[in-house]
């Protein structure tokens, strides 16, 4: 099945040659191009990816010693930057005592589970934890759990949500183009979708992005005997699965009432609510969990990324009765709750619980927002800024009145940023957004330098795309 233009090794070599890297970095990139899958994300995120050899805090260095400000943070994995001394100390200490004990309890894992139960406040602490290694397997485990617990198949989720890219989760992920590479064979079944509300594009019929009326439509679709998810009088929906904010599509922040309305709908129809905090959780929004902004309680929470401090670790935290239905050995994962990863996880929670930590995240987010507002005043193409703590999404348009998407501008901004040592992602329903994903402890000096480079990159990019039809 054709899903886009085929890329060859020769194409990759040409991209590498044109990249703004030194010869050592290019040499390593050529070696990677010869042995790694061409389907790897590195060849899609950038025309040619830099090859990093060292990191310190919010700075990364490629093989030629070029410095980059990291506004990717491993997609919210490296939320304390690279090589944080407390994380490094915890990892080294545990590695000298016990590195692995299969998918079995050990002291660090038990302590981490106890803390997660306490910190999620699900049913006043009547919760249980299921460990894994990645966000995808965490979501897959949560979906298995609710289907087993309820005996019902359907999972409903928002258009544009990203819930994983394994065979068991890809059907829940509606990011454009991803499902096609899982065909033939099917990308999932018993999945339904509803619109995701966002203030900037409400009413514009954007893919996946609408106003709160999308949830009124969801409510109607669940009611009555003609529901697409019903079998006669039986509603065959196990759960609603939602990201509190929509991350992979470009860092969209919905209205506070979004999760409140999903909670109301779940309560009305007897559904479970799974909150995917894989990228939003553990501090990025200025609160421990992003769903706390809406003051709702989920039935299941899934966390990963930041939790392992750079090591693979995920956790499903659920109402106890949901995870008490399975018989022993119903789930198994060789590396789940690895001892070294759990040591890192406990160190992460220690840092998050430090006095004033979330206030500092909010302060840094406000500093970013103030600088971005100043840039936007001189750039009408920066149409909208999403901001909650250090969860920042920028939307670029060629016409601020019609809100015409400007994906070419985004591509040019990212290319200019890369030249200047700024690592940026891209996203959006129309490819016209740039999420900023700094470390939660990024110094003020690097915030200011980021803003300066971003403005320079925007100035240069606008010269290149001015007059083009976007």
C-alpha positions in Angstrom: 0.0 0.0 0.0 1.4 3.4 -1.0 1.6 5.8 2.0 3.9 8.5 0.6 7.1 9.0 -1.4 9.6 6.3 -1.0 13.0 7.3 0.5 16.2 5.6 -0.5 19.6 5.4 1.1 20.8 7.7 -1.6 18.1 10.2 -0.7 19.3 10.1 2.9 22.9 10.6 1.9 21.9 13.7 -0.1 20.0 15.1 2.9 23.0 14.5 5.1 25.3 16.3 2.7 23.1 19.3 2.6 22.7 19.5 6.4 24.3 22.2 8.5 26.6 19.8 10.4 30.3 19.2 10.7 32.1 16.3 9.0 32.2 14.0 12.1 28.4 14.3 12.6 27.7 13.7 8.9 30.0 10.7 9.0 28.0 9.2 11.9 24.7 10.0 10.2 25.9 8.2 7.0 26.7 5.1 9.1 23.3 5.2 10.7 21.6 5.6 7.2 23.3 2.4 6.1 22.2 0.2 9.0 19.1 1.6 10.7 15.6 1.3 9.3 14.7 4.1 6.9 11.3 4.1 8.6 12.9 5.5 11.8 11.5 8.7 13.2 14.9 10.5 12.9 14.5 10.7 9.1 11.0 12.2 9.4 11.6 14.7 12.2 14.5 16.4 10.4 15.7 16.1 6.8 18.9 14.8 8.4 19.2 14.3 12.1 22.2 15.6 14.1 24.0 12.9 16.0 24.4 13.8 19.7 27.3 12.5 21.7 27.0 14.5 25.0 24.4 16.4 27.0 24.4 18.7 30.0 21.2 20.1 31.3 19.3 21.8 28.5 22.3 21.7 26.1 23.2 18.9 23.7 26.5 18.6 21.7 27.0 16.8 18.4 30.0 14.9 17.3 31.7 18.1 16.1 31.1 19.9 19.4 28.3 22.1 18.1 26.0 23.2 20.9 22.2 23.0 20.7 19.5 24.2 23.0 17.2 21.2 23.5 13.6 22.2 23.0 12.6 18.5 22.4 13.6 17.1 25.8 13.2 13.6 24.4 9.5 14.5 23.9 9.2 15.1 27.6 11.4 12.2 28.7 14.4 14.4 29.7 12.3 16.8 31.8 15.3 17.5 34.0 17.7 17.8 31.1 20.6 15.5 30.5 22.8 14.0 33.2 21.1 15.6 36.2 23.3 14.8 39.1 20.5 13.4 41.3 19.3 11.1 38.5 22.9 10.1 37.7 23.6 9.3 41.3 20.4 7.2 41.7 21.2 5.2 38.6 24.8 4.6 39.4 23.9 3.6 43.0 21.2 1.1 42.0 23.3 -0.4 39.2 25.9 -1.4 41.8 23.3 -3.2 43.9 20.7 -4.8 41.6 20.1 -4.1 37.9 17.3 -6.5 37.1 15.0 -9.0 38.8 12.5 -9.8 36.0 8.9 -8.5 36.4 9.0 -9.1 40.2 8.8 -6.7 43.2 12.0 -5.2 44.6 12.3 -2.5 47.3 12.6 0.4 44.8 9.7 -0.8 42.8 7.5 -1.3 45.8 8.3 2.2 47.1 7.6 3.7 43.6 4.2 2.0 43.4 3.3 3.2 46.9 4.2 6.8 46.0 2.3 6.7 42.7 -0.8 5.4 44.5 -0.5 8.3 46.9 0.2 11.0 44.3 -2.6 10.1 41.9 -5.3 10.2 44.6 -7.6 7.8 42.8 -10.4 6.7 45.1 -8.6 8.1 48.1 -5.6 5.8 47.6 -7.6 2.6 46.9 -5.6 2.0 43.7 -3.1 -0.5 42.3 -0.2 -0.1 39.9 0.8 -2.1 36.8 4.4 -1.4 35.6 5.6 -1.4 32.0 8.4 0.0 29.9 6.8 2.5 27.5 3.8 4.7 27.2 2.4 2.5 24.4 2.5 -0.6 26.5 1.0 1.3 29.4 -1.9 2.4 27.3 -2.3 -1.1 25.9 -2.4 -2.6 29.4 -5.0 0.0 30.5 -7.2 -0.9 27.5 -6.8 -4.6 28.2 -7.8 -4.0 31.8 -11.0 -2.0 31.1 -12.1 -4.4 28.5 -11.6 -7.3 30.8 -13.2 -5.5 33.8 -16.3 -4.4 31.9 -16.7 -7.2 29.3 -17.2 -4.5 26.7 -15.1 -3.8 23.6 -15.3 -0.1 22.5 -12.8 2.5 23.5 -13.6 6.1 22.5 -10.9 8.7 22.1 -10.4 12.1 20.5 -9.4 12.7 16.9 -5.8 13.8 17.0 -4.8 12.1 20.2 -1.7 10.0 20.3 -1.8 6.9 22.4 1.0 4.8 21.0 2.4 3.1 17.9 2.4 -0.5 18.8 0.0 -2.9 17.0 -2.3 -2.8 20.1 -2.5 1.0 20.3 -2.2 2.3 16.8 -5.9 2.0 16.2 -6.3 4.6 19.0 -3.9 7.0 17.5 -5.3 9.1 14.7 -2.3 11.3 13.9 -2.3 11.6 10.1 -0.5 8.9 8.2 0.5 6.6 11.0 -2.1 3.9 10.6 -1.3 3.3 7.0 2.0 1.6 7.8 0.2 -1.0 9.8 -1.9 -2.2 6.8 -2.8 -4.6 5.5 -3.7 -6.4 8.7 -5.8 -3.8 10.4 -4.8 -1.1 12.9 -7.4 -1.9 15.5 -11.1 -2.4 16.0 -13.8 -1.4 18.4 -12.5 2.1 18.5 -14.7 5.3 18.1 -13.6 8.9 17.8 -15.0 12.3 18.8 -13.8 15.9 18.1 -11.2 17.6 20.2 -12.1 21.1 21.3 -9.7 24.0 20.9 -10.5 27.7 21.1 -8.4 28.9 18.0 -10.0 26.6 15.4 -13.5 26.0 16.9 -16.1 26.0 14.2 -13.5 25.8 11.4 -14.0 22.0 10.8 -10.4 21.3 11.4 -9.4 17.7 11.5 -10.0 16.5 15.0 -10.2 20.1 16.3 -13.6 21.6 17.1 -15.5 23.4 19.9 -17.2 21.9 22.9 -20.1 21.0 20.7 -18.2 17.9 19.8 -18.8 16.5 23.2 -22.6 17.2 22.9 -22.5 15.1 19.8 -20.6 12.4 21.6 -23.3 12.4 24.3 -26.0 12.1 21.6 -24.1 9.2 20.0 -24.1 7.3 23.3 -27.8 7.7 24.0 -30.7 5.6 22.7 -30.9 2.3 21.0 -29.5 3.6 17.7 -26.1 4.4 19.1 -23.3 3.2 16.8 -21.7 1.7 20.0 -24.8 -0.2 21.2 -26.1 -3.7 20.7 -29.8 -3.3 21.2 -30.2 -1.9 24.7 -26.5 -2.7 25.7 -24.0 0.1 25.3 -20.8 -1.7 24.3 -18.3 1.0 25.5 -15.7 0.2 28.1 -14.0 3.5 28.5 -13.2 6.9 27.2 -9.4 7.4 26.7 -8.2 11.0 26.6 -5.1 13.1 26.7 -5.7 16.1 29.0 -3.8 18.3 26.4 -3.2 17.0 22.9 0.6 16.6 22.6 1.8 14.8 19.5 -0.3 16.9 17.2 1.4 20.1 18.3 0.7 20.9 22.0 -3.0 22.0 22.0 -4.6 23.0 25.4 -8.4 22.5 25.4 -10.9 24.3 27.6 -10.9 23.3 31.3 -14.4 22.0 30.8 -13.2 19.4 28.3 -12.2 16.7 30.9 -15.0 17.8 33.2 -17.5 17.0 30.4 -15.8 13.7 29.6 -16.1 12.8 33.3 -19.8 13.7 33.3 -20.4 11.6 30.2 -18.6 8.6 31.7 -20.6 8.9 34.9 -23.9 9.3 33.0 -23.3 6.1 30.9 -21.3 4.0 33.4 -18.0 4.2 31.4 -14.5 4.3 32.8 -12.2 7.3 32.1 -8.6 6.6 31.2 -6.3 9.7 31.3 -3.2 9.5 29.2 -0.6 11.5 31.1 2.4 10.0 29.3 3.6 13.3 27.9 1.5 15.9 30.0 2.1 14.4 33.4 4.8 14.9 36.1 5.1 18.6 36.1 5.1 19.9 32.5 1.8 21.8 32.9 2.8 23.4 36.3 0.9 20.7 38.2 1.9 17.1 38.9 -0.8 15.9 36.5 -2.4 18.0 33.7 -5.9 16.7 34.5 -5.6 18.5 37.9 -6.3 21.8 36.1 -9.8 20.5 35.4 -10.3 19.1 39.0 -11.5 15.7 37.9 -10.6 12.2 39.1 -9.8 9.5 36.5 -10.5 5.8 36.9 -7.1 5.0 35.4 -4.0 7.1 34.8 -1.1 6.1 32.6 2.3 7.7 33.0 5.7 7.2 31.4 8.4 9.3 29.7 9.5 11.6 32.6 8.9 8.8 35.1 12.0 6.9 34.2 14.3 9.9 34.1 15.6 8.9 30.7 15.2 5.1 31.2 12.3 3.0 29.9 9.5 2.9 32.5 5.7 3.3 32.5 3.0 2.8 35.1 -0.8 2.2 35.0 -2.4 3.5 38.2 -6.0 2.3 38.4 -8.9 1.9 40.8 -8.0 -1.2 42.8 -11.1 -3.2 41.7 -10.1 -2.9 38.0 -6.7 -4.5 38.5 -8.0 -7.1 41.0 -9.9 -9.0 38.4 -6.9 -10.6 36.7 -5.5 -13.9 37.9 -1.7 -14.0 38.6 0.4 -14.1 35.4 -2.4 -12.4 33.4 0.2 -9.8 32.4 3.9 -10.1 32.0 6.7 -7.8 30.8 10.3 -8.9 31.1 11.7 -5.4 31.7 8.7 -3.9 33.5 9.6 -2.0 36.7 13.4 -2.6 36.1 15.3 -1.9 39.3 17.5 0.8 37.8 14.6 2.5 36.1 12.6 2.5 39.4 15.6 4.1 41.2 15.4 6.8 38.6 11.7 7.1 39.0 12.0 7.6 42.7 14.6 10.3 42.1 12.2 12.0 39.7 9.5 12.0 42.3 11.9 13.4 44.9 12.7 16.3 42.6 9.1 17.0 41.8 8.2 17.0 45.5 10.9 19.6 46.3 9.4 22.8 47.8 8.4 25.4 45.2 9.1 23.2 42.2 5.8 23.7 40.4 5.9 27.4 41.2 9.2 27.6 39.3 7.7 25.7 36.4 4.9 28.2 36.2 7.3 31.2 36.5 9.5 29.8 33.6 6.3 29.3 31.6 5.3 32.9 32.2 8.7 34.1 31.1 8.4 32.1 27.9 4.9 33.4 27.3 5.9 37.0 27.8 8.8 36.7 25.3 6.6 34.9 22.8 3.9 37.6 23.1 6.5 40.2 22.3 7.6 38.2 19.2 4.0 37.8 18.1 3.4 41.5 18.3 5.9 41.9 15.4 4.9 38.7 13.6 1.2 38.4 12.6 2.1 34.9 11.3 2.3 33.7 14.9 -1.4 33.3 15.2 -1.9 31.6 18.5 0.1 30.5 21.6 -1.0 27.7 23.8 0.5 27.9 27.3 0.1 26.0 30.6 3.3 26.0 32.6 6.0 24.8 30.3 3.5 23.2 27.9 3.8 25.6 24.9 2.4 25.3 21.4 2.8 27.9 18.6 0.5 28.0 15.6 1.6 29.8 12.4 -0.7 31.2 9.8 -0.2 33.1 6.5 -3.4 35.0 7.0 -4.3 35.9 10.6 -7.9 36.7 9.8 -8.7 33.5 7.8 -6.2 31.5 10.0 -4.7 30.0 6.9 -2.2 27.3 8.0 1.5 28.1 7.2 3.3 24.7 7.1 6.1 26.1 4.8 6.9 28.7 7.4 7.2 26.1 10.1 9.5 24.0 8.0 11.7 27.1 7.3 11.7 28.2 11.0 12.8 24.8 12.1 15.6 24.7 9.5 16.8 28.1 10.5 16.7 27.1 14.2 18.7 24.0 13.5 21.5 26.1 11.8 21.5 28.3 14.9 21.6 25.5 17.4 17.9 25.3 18.4 16.2 21.9 18.3 12.4 22.2 17.5 9.6 19.8 16.7 6.7 20.4 14.4 3.0 19.3 14.4 -0.5 20.5 14.1 -3.5 19.2 12.1 -2.1 21.1 9.2 1.6 20.8 10.0 1.7 24.5 11.0 2.5 24.2 14.7 5.8 24.2 16.7 5.6 22.8 20.3 8.3 24.0 22.7 9.3 21.2 25.1 12.0 22.6 27.3 13.4 20.9 30.4 11.4 21.9 33.5 14.5 23.3 35.1 15.8 25.2 32.0 17.7 28.3 33.2 16.4 31.8 32.5 19.5 32.6 30.4 18.6 29.7 28.0 14.9 30.8 27.9 16.0 34.2 26.7 18.5 32.8 24.3 15.8 30.4 22.9 13.5 33.4 22.3 16.2 35.3 20.6 17.1 32.5 18.2 13.4 31.8 17.6 12.8 35.4 16.6 15.9 35.4 14.3 14.7 32.1 12.7 11.2 33.5 12.2 12.5 36.7 10.6 14.7 34.7 8.2 11.9 32.1 7.5 9.4 34.8 6.6 11.7 36.3 4.0 11.9 32.8 2.4 8.2 32.0 2.3 6.9 35.5 1.7 4.7 35.7 -1.4 4.3 31.9 -1.6 0.9 30.3 -1.6 0.7 28.4 1.6 
